[in-house]
Amino acid sequence: MSDRFENRAALAGKIEWEGGLMEALDYGIKTEDMPEGDTELIEAWSKLEAAYRAVEPLAEAVDKLLPEPGDADAGGE
């Protein structure tokens, strides 16, 4: 993403289109994409984005440990 959203409604529409907040973050919506001057939303998104960046590698590590759905032979511990 590179263009700011015009308003909260435009952002909400994109979040819905992507499938939710986590998917929107994964897609690449960043704090600098928030509507200009919307300090409340900018602050909230900044915190969400930071938390997402912190948890993303942990989620990927867990995902690598799990078998593919339907893979009954995948053992593990």
DSSP file (Angstrom, degrees, kcal/mol; ACC not computed):
  #  RESIDUE AA STRUCTURE BP1 BP2  ACC     N-H-->O    O-->H-N    N-H-->O    O-->H-N    TCO  KAPPA ALPHA  PHI   PSI    X-CA   Y-CA   Z-CA
    1    1 A M              0   0    0      0, 0.0     3,-0.1     0, 0.0    32,-0.0   0.000 360.0 360.0 360.0 147.4    0.0    0.0    0.0
    2    2 A S        +     0   0    0      1,-0.1     2,-0.4    31,-0.1    27,-0.0   0.507 360.0  78.1-140.5 -22.1    1.2    3.5   -0.6
    3    3 A D  S    S-     0   0    0      1,-0.1    -1,-0.1    30,-0.0     2,-0.1  -0.748  78.1-116.9 -97.7 141.3   -1.8    5.8   -0.7
    4    4 A R        -     0   0    0     -2,-0.4     2,-0.2     1,-0.1    30,-0.2  -0.416  32.1-108.9 -69.1 147.8   -3.6    7.0    2.4
    5    5 A F        -     0   0    0     28,-3.3    31,-0.4     1,-0.1    -1,-0.1  -0.565  21.7-133.0 -73.1 143.8   -7.2    6.0    2.8
    6    6 A E  S    S-     0   0    0     -2,-0.2     2,-0.3     1,-0.1    -1,-0.1   0.872  76.4 -22.2 -67.2 -37.5   -9.5    8.9    2.4
    7    7 A N  S  > S-     0   0    0     28,-0.1     4,-1.8     1,-0.1     3,-0.2  -0.930  75.4 -82.4-160.6 179.0  -11.5    8.1    5.5
    8    8 A R  H  > S+     0   0    0     -2,-0.3     4,-3.0     1,-0.2     5,-0.2   0.858 122.5  57.7 -63.2 -36.3  -12.4    5.4    8.0
    9    9 A A  H  > S+     0   0    0      2,-0.2     4,-2.2     1,-0.2    -1,-0.2   0.899 105.8  49.5 -63.1 -39.9  -15.2    4.0    5.8
   10   10 A A  H  > S+     0   0    0      2,-0.2     4,-1.8     1,-0.2    -1,-0.2   0.908 113.0  47.4 -65.0 -41.3  -12.7    3.5    2.9
   11   11 A L  H  X S+     0   0    0     -4,-1.8     4,-2.6     2,-0.2    -2,-0.2   0.927 110.4  52.0 -63.8 -45.5  -10.3    1.7    5.3
   12   12 A A  H  X S+     0   0    0     -4,-3.0     4,-2.4     1,-0.2    -2,-0.2   0.890 108.3  51.9 -59.7 -39.9  -13.2   -0.4    6.7
   13   13 A G  H  X S+     0   0    0     -4,-2.2     4,-2.3     2,-0.2    -1,-0.2   0.901 110.7  47.2 -63.0 -41.4  -14.2   -1.5    3.2
   14   14 A K  H  X S+     0   0    0     -4,-1.8     4,-2.3     2,-0.2    -2,-0.2   0.897 110.5  52.0 -68.1 -40.3  -10.6   -2.6    2.4
   15   15 A I  H  X>S+     0   0    0     -4,-2.6     5,-2.5     1,-0.2     4,-1.0   0.923 111.9  46.7 -61.2 -44.0  -10.3   -4.5    5.7
   16   16 A E  H ><5S+     0   0    0     -4,-2.4     3,-0.7     1,-0.2    -2,-0.2   0.922 110.8  52.6 -63.3 -43.5  -13.6   -6.3    4.9
   17   17 A W  H 3<5S+     0   0    0     -4,-2.3    -2,-0.2     1,-0.2    -1,-0.2   0.876 109.1  49.6 -59.7 -39.5  -12.4   -7.0    1.3
   18   18 A E  H 3<5S-     0   0    0     -4,-2.3    -1,-0.2    -5,-0.1    -2,-0.2   0.671 123.0-104.4 -76.7 -16.9   -9.1   -8.5    2.6
   19   19 A G  T <<5S-     0   0    0     -4,-1.0     2,-0.2    -3,-0.7    -3,-0.2   0.552  74.9 -36.3 107.0   9.6  -11.0  -10.8    5.1
   20   20 A G  S  ><S-     0   0    0     -5,-2.5     4,-2.1    -6,-0.2     5,-0.2  -0.693  81.5 -58.7 131.5 177.4  -10.4   -9.0    8.4
   21   21 A L  H  > S+     0   0    0     -2,-0.2     4,-2.5     1,-0.2     5,-0.2   0.917 127.5  48.4 -62.2 -47.3   -7.8   -7.1   10.3
   22   22 A M  H  > S+     0   0    0      1,-0.2     4,-2.4     2,-0.2    -1,-0.2   0.898 113.2  48.3 -64.4 -38.9   -5.1   -9.7   10.4
   23   23 A E  H  > S+     0   0    0      2,-0.2     4,-2.3     1,-0.2    -1,-0.2   0.873 110.0  52.5 -67.3 -36.5   -5.4  -10.3    6.7
   24   24 A A  H  X>S+     0   0    0     -4,-2.1     5,-2.2     2,-0.2     4,-1.3   0.897 110.9  47.1 -65.9 -40.2   -5.3   -6.6    6.0
   25   25 A L  H  <5S+     0   0    0     -4,-2.5     3,-0.2     2,-0.2    -2,-0.2   0.912 112.2  49.9 -65.3 -42.1   -2.1   -6.3    8.0
   26   26 A D  H  <5S+     0   0    0     -4,-2.4    -2,-0.2     1,-0.2    -1,-0.2   0.869 105.6  57.4 -63.3 -36.7   -0.7   -9.3    6.1
   27   27 A Y  H  <5S-     0   0    0     -4,-2.3    -1,-0.2    -5,-0.1    -2,-0.2   0.830 126.1-101.8 -63.0 -32.8   -1.7   -7.6    2.9
   28   28 A G  T  <5 +     0   0    0     -4,-1.3     2,-0.4     1,-0.2    -3,-0.2   0.593  61.6 158.5 121.3  15.5    0.5   -4.7    3.9
   29   29 A I      < -     0   0    0     -5,-2.2    -1,-0.2     2,-0.0     2,-0.2  -0.584  26.0-170.5 -70.0 127.5   -1.8   -1.9    5.2
   30   30 A K    >   -     0   0    0     -2,-0.4     3,-1.9     1,-0.1     4,-0.3  -0.679  38.3-100.9-119.5 168.7    0.5    0.3    7.3
   31   31 A T  G >  S+     0   0    0      1,-0.3     3,-1.9    -2,-0.2    15,-0.1   0.869 119.6  60.6 -56.5 -39.5    0.1    3.1    9.7
   32   32 A E  G 3  S+     0   0    0      1,-0.3    -1,-0.3   -28,-0.1     4,-0.1   0.597  96.0  63.4 -68.9  -7.8    1.2    5.6    7.1
   33   33 A D  G <  S+     0   0    0     -3,-1.9   -28,-3.3   -29,-0.1    -1,-0.3   0.518  79.5 110.2 -89.0  -7.0   -1.9    4.5    5.0
   34   34 A M  S <  S-     0   0    0     -3,-1.9     3,-0.1    -4,-0.3   -26,-0.1  -0.285  87.6 -79.4 -68.4 155.2   -4.3    5.8    7.6
   35   35 A P    >   -     0   0    0      0, 0.0     3,-1.9     0, 0.0     7,-0.2  -0.290  57.7-100.8 -56.1 132.9   -6.4    8.8    6.8
   36   36 A E  T 3  S+     0   0    0    -31,-0.4     3,-0.1     1,-0.3    -4,-0.0  -0.295 103.4  12.3 -58.8 133.1   -4.4   12.0    7.3
   37   37 A G  T 3  S+     0   0    0      1,-0.2     2,-1.8    -3,-0.1    -1,-0.3   0.345  85.7 123.3  84.5  -6.5   -5.1   13.8   10.5
   38   38 A D    <>  +     0   0    0     -3,-1.9     4,-2.8     1,-0.2     5,-0.2  -0.565  32.1 170.3 -87.3  76.0   -7.1   10.9   12.1
   39   39 A T  H  > S+     0   0    0     -2,-1.8     4,-2.5     1,-0.2     5,-0.2   0.831  70.7  55.3 -61.3 -35.2   -4.8   10.8   15.1
   40   40 A E  H  > S+     0   0    0     -3,-0.2     4,-2.1     2,-0.2    -1,-0.2   0.941 113.9  39.8 -63.3 -47.1   -7.0    8.4   17.1
   41   41 A L  H  > S+     0   0    0      2,-0.2     4,-3.0     1,-0.2     5,-0.3   0.891 113.8  54.5 -69.8 -40.3   -7.0    5.8   14.3
   42   42 A I  H  X S+     0   0    0     -4,-2.8     4,-2.2     2,-0.2    -2,-0.2   0.922 110.9  45.9 -59.1 -45.1   -3.3    6.4   13.5
   43   43 A E  H  X S+     0   0    0     -4,-2.5     4,-1.9    -5,-0.2    -2,-0.2   0.926 114.7  46.7 -64.9 -45.4   -2.4    5.7   17.1
   44   44 A A  H  X S+     0   0    0     -4,-2.1     4,-2.1    -5,-0.2    -2,-0.2   0.920 114.2  47.0 -64.8 -43.9   -4.6    2.6   17.3
   45   45 A W  H  X S+     0   0    0     -4,-3.0     4,-3.3     1,-0.2     5,-0.2   0.889 108.4  56.5 -66.3 -37.9   -3.4    1.2   14.0
   46   46 A S  H  X S+     0   0    0     -4,-2.2     4,-2.1    -5,-0.3    -1,-0.2   0.911 109.4  45.4 -59.2 -43.4    0.2    1.8   15.0
   47   47 A K  H  X S+     0   0    0     -4,-1.9     4,-2.2     2,-0.2    -1,-0.2   0.906 114.4  48.4 -66.5 -42.0   -0.2   -0.3   18.1
   48   48 A L  H  X S+     0   0    0     -4,-2.1     4,-2.5     2,-0.2    -2,-0.2   0.918 111.3  50.2 -63.9 -43.8   -2.0   -3.0   16.2
   49   49 A E  H  X S+     0   0    0     -4,-3.3     4,-2.4     1,-0.2    -2,-0.2   0.899 110.6  49.4 -62.4 -41.8    0.7   -3.1   13.5
   50   50 A A  H  X S+     0   0    0     -4,-2.1     4,-1.7    -5,-0.2    -1,-0.2   0.907 112.1  47.9 -64.7 -42.0    3.5   -3.3   16.1
   51   51 A A  H  X S+     0   0    0     -4,-2.2     4,-2.1     2,-0.2     5,-0.2   0.903 111.2  51.4 -65.4 -40.8    1.7   -6.2   17.9
   52   52 A Y  H  X S+     0   0    0     -4,-2.5     4,-2.4     1,-0.2    -2,-0.2   0.928 108.9  50.2 -62.1 -45.8    1.2   -8.0   14.6
   53   53 A R  H  < S+     0   0    0     -4,-2.4    -1,-0.2     1,-0.2    -2,-0.2   0.852 111.8  49.7 -61.7 -34.1    4.9   -7.6   13.6
   54   54 A A  H  < S+     0   0    0     -4,-1.7     4,-0.4     1,-0.2    -1,-0.2   0.875 117.7  37.6 -72.4 -38.0    5.8   -9.1   17.0
   55   55 A V  H  X S+     0   0    0     -4,-2.1     4,-2.5     1,-0.2     3,-0.3   0.732  96.8  80.5 -88.4 -23.3    3.5  -12.1   16.8
   56   56 A E  H  X S+     0   0    0     -4,-2.4     4,-2.3     1,-0.2     5,-0.2   0.893  93.5  46.8 -55.3 -47.4    3.9  -12.9   13.1
   57   57 A P  H  > S+     0   0    0      0, 0.0     4,-2.0     0, 0.0    -1,-0.2   0.861 112.5  51.6 -65.1 -32.1    7.2  -14.8   13.4
   58   58 A L  H  > S+     0   0    0     -4,-0.4     4,-2.1    -3,-0.3    -2,-0.2   0.915 110.2  48.2 -67.4 -43.1    5.8  -16.8   16.4
   59   59 A A  H  X S+     0   0    0     -4,-2.5     4,-2.6     1,-0.2    -1,-0.2   0.895 111.0  51.0 -64.5 -39.9    2.7  -17.7   14.5
   60   60 A E  H  X S+     0   0    0     -4,-2.3     4,-1.9    -5,-0.2    -1,-0.2   0.889 108.4  52.2 -64.8 -38.4    4.9  -18.8   11.5
   61   61 A A  H  X S+     0   0    0     -4,-2.0     4,-0.8     2,-0.2    -2,-0.2   0.918 112.4  44.7 -63.8 -43.7    7.1  -20.9   13.8
   62   62 A V  H >X S+     0   0    0     -4,-2.1     3,-1.0     1,-0.2     4,-0.8   0.922 110.1  55.3 -65.4 -43.5    4.0  -22.7   15.2
   63   63 A D  H >< S+     0   0    0     -4,-2.6     3,-0.9     1,-0.3    -1,-0.2   0.867 103.3  55.3 -58.3 -38.0    2.5  -23.2   11.7
   64   64 A K  H 3< S+     0   0    0     -4,-1.9    -1,-0.3     1,-0.2    -2,-0.2   0.763 104.9  54.5 -66.9 -24.9    5.7  -24.9   10.5
   65   65 A L  H << S+     0   0    0     -3,-1.0    -1,-0.2    -4,-0.8    -2,-0.2   0.641  95.2  84.0 -82.3 -15.3    5.4  -27.4   13.4
   66   66 A L  S << S-     0   0    0     -3,-0.9    10,-0.1    -4,-0.8     2,-0.0  -0.644  79.8-119.3 -94.0 145.1    1.8  -28.4   12.4
   67   67 A P        -     0   0    0      0, 0.0     3,-0.1     0, 0.0    -1,-0.1  -0.327  38.4 -91.7 -73.4 162.6    0.9  -31.0    9.8
   68   68 A E    >   -     0   0    0      1,-0.1     3,-2.3     2,-0.1     6,-0.2  -0.464  57.7 -86.4 -67.0 146.4   -1.1  -30.1    6.7
   69   69 A P  T 3  S+     0   0    0      0, 0.0    -1,-0.1     0, 0.0     3,-0.1  -0.318 118.0  21.5 -55.5 134.2   -4.9  -30.6    7.3
   70   70 A G  T 3  S+     0   0    0      1,-0.2     2,-1.5    -3,-0.1     3,-0.1   0.407  84.8 127.7  87.1  -2.1   -5.8  -34.1    6.5
   71   71 A D    X   +     0   0    0     -3,-2.3     3,-1.3     1,-0.2    -1,-0.2  -0.654  28.7 171.7 -88.8  84.2   -2.2  -35.4    7.0
   72   72 A A  T 3  S+     0   0    0     -2,-1.5    -1,-0.2     1,-0.3    -2,-0.0   0.702  70.1  61.1 -68.9 -21.5   -3.1  -38.2    9.4
   73   73 A D  T 3  S+     0   0    0     -3,-0.1     2,-0.7     2,-0.0    -1,-0.3   0.547  72.6 110.5 -85.1  -6.8    0.5  -39.7    9.3
   74   74 A A    <   +     0   0    0     -3,-1.3    -3,-0.0    -6,-0.2     0, 0.0  -0.580  45.4 175.6 -74.1 113.4    2.1  -36.5   10.7
   75   75 A G        +     0   0    0     -2,-0.7     2,-0.2     2,-0.0    -1,-0.1   0.854   7.9 155.5 -84.7-100.1    3.3  -37.5   14.1
   76   76 A G              0   0    0      1,-0.2   -10,-0.0   -10,-0.1   -11,-0.0  -0.550 360.0 360.0  97.6-168.4    5.3  -35.1   16.2
   77   77 A E              0   0    0     -2,-0.2    -1,-0.2     0, 0.0    -2,-0.0   0.429 360.0 360.0 -84.3 360.0    5.7  -35.0   19.9
